[in-house]
C-alpha cells in the first residue's frame, strides 16, 4: 500500500455523507474501512449523517409546528436512536459497497479485516507460547 493521503476536513465530511473522494485517497479509504477501529469510524460517520437531520426535525417540530420542546426533543431523540441503529445494522454491507466504489472487489473489506485479525491472533499466540510454554 502506498502512502495514505488523508482527506481534509471538508472532504471528510463529504465522504461521511457518502460522497466520493478523489482517486489519490483510495488507499486511505481502504485503510478507513479495514483498520482495527473500522466500526468506531463507521459509527462516527453515522453520527455525522444523522445529527443534522435530527436537529432539523427538532427545530421544525418546535418552531415550525409549535410542538412543546420536550415533545420535539423526545421525538428527535427517538429518530436519532432509530437512525443510528439502522445505520449500524448494515455496517458491513455499507463498507463493502463503499470500498467497491473505489475499485476494490466486493468482500475486500471483510477479507482484509479477517486476515488482520488472524495475523493478530497468531502474534498473540506466539507471545503467549514464548512466555508460558517454555520447555525445561
N, C-alpha and C positions, 0 to 999 in steps of 0.2 A: 504494500500500500504506500502511496506517495505521501508527501506532506499534507496534513489536514489543514484545509483553509476554512476556518470558522466564519460563518456569515456575521455581518454587523447586526446591531440590534433591530434595525428596521427590516432587514431581510429575514432575520429570525422570526419576527412577528408575522411577516408574510408567510414564511414556511409553517409556522404554528397554525395558521388559518388554512393550511392546505395548498398554499402557493408553491410554485416550482422554483427552485434555486438554479442559478447558472451552473453549467457543467463543471466549473472549477471547484464546486463544493460537493461533488459526487462522493468523494471518499469520506468527507465529513458526515454526509447523510448516512452512509453505510455504518460509520462508527456510531453515530447517534442512535441508530436503530438496532445495533447489535452489542453495544457495550454492556458491562455488568449492570449499569444503572439505567438500562433502556426503559424499564417500566416507570421509574420515577420521572424520567424525561417525558415519557408519554403522558403521565399524569399532569405534569406542568403544562404541556401543550393543550391538554383537555381543559384545564382551568383557564387558560388564556382564551380559549374559544368560548366557553360557557359564561364566564363572568360578565362580559359586556352585555350579552343578551339578558341576563338576569337583572342587571341594573336597569336596562331599558324597560323591562317588564315591571319592575317595582315602581319606577317613576311614572310609567304610563298608567298603572293602576291607581297610584296615589294622587298624582297631579292631573292626569287626563280624565280619569273616570271618577275621581273624588272618593276612592275607597279609603277607609281608615288605614293609617300607616302600619299598624300591627298586621292587618289582613294582607296588605301589599307585601310586607316583608316575609310573612309566613308563606304566601303563595310563591314568591320568588325563591325562597329557601327550598321549598319543595321542588320547584323547577330546576334549581341548581343540583340538588341531590339526584334527581332523575336523569338530568343531562350528563352528569359525571359518571353515574352508574352505567348508563347506556354506552357512553364512550369507552369506559374501561372494559365492558363486556366484549367488545370487539377489538381489543388492543392488538392481538396477534394478527388478525386479518387486516387491520388497518396498517400495521407496519409492513406487512407483506405487499400490500397494494402500493404503499408509498415507495418502498425500495424498488419495486418493479418499474415505477415511473422513471427511475434513474438508470435503467438499462440492465439491472440485475435480474436474474431469473427468479420466478416465483418460488418461495420457500427458502431463499438465500438467507434471510434474516434469522429464521429459526435454525437453519443448519449451522450458521456461524455461532449463534448463541449456544447451541448444543455442543459444538466442538470445543468452545472455550470452557464450558462447564466440565466437560470430560477431561480436558487438559488440567484444569484447576484441581479436580478431584484426584487425578494421577499424581500431581505435585504434592497434594496434601497427604496422600497415602505414602509417598516416598519419604516425606519428612517424618511421618509417624513411625514408619518402619525403621528409619535411621535412629530414632530416639528410643523406641520401645521394643524393638525386635532384634536387639543385638545378640549375637550368639556368643556364648562364653568361650 
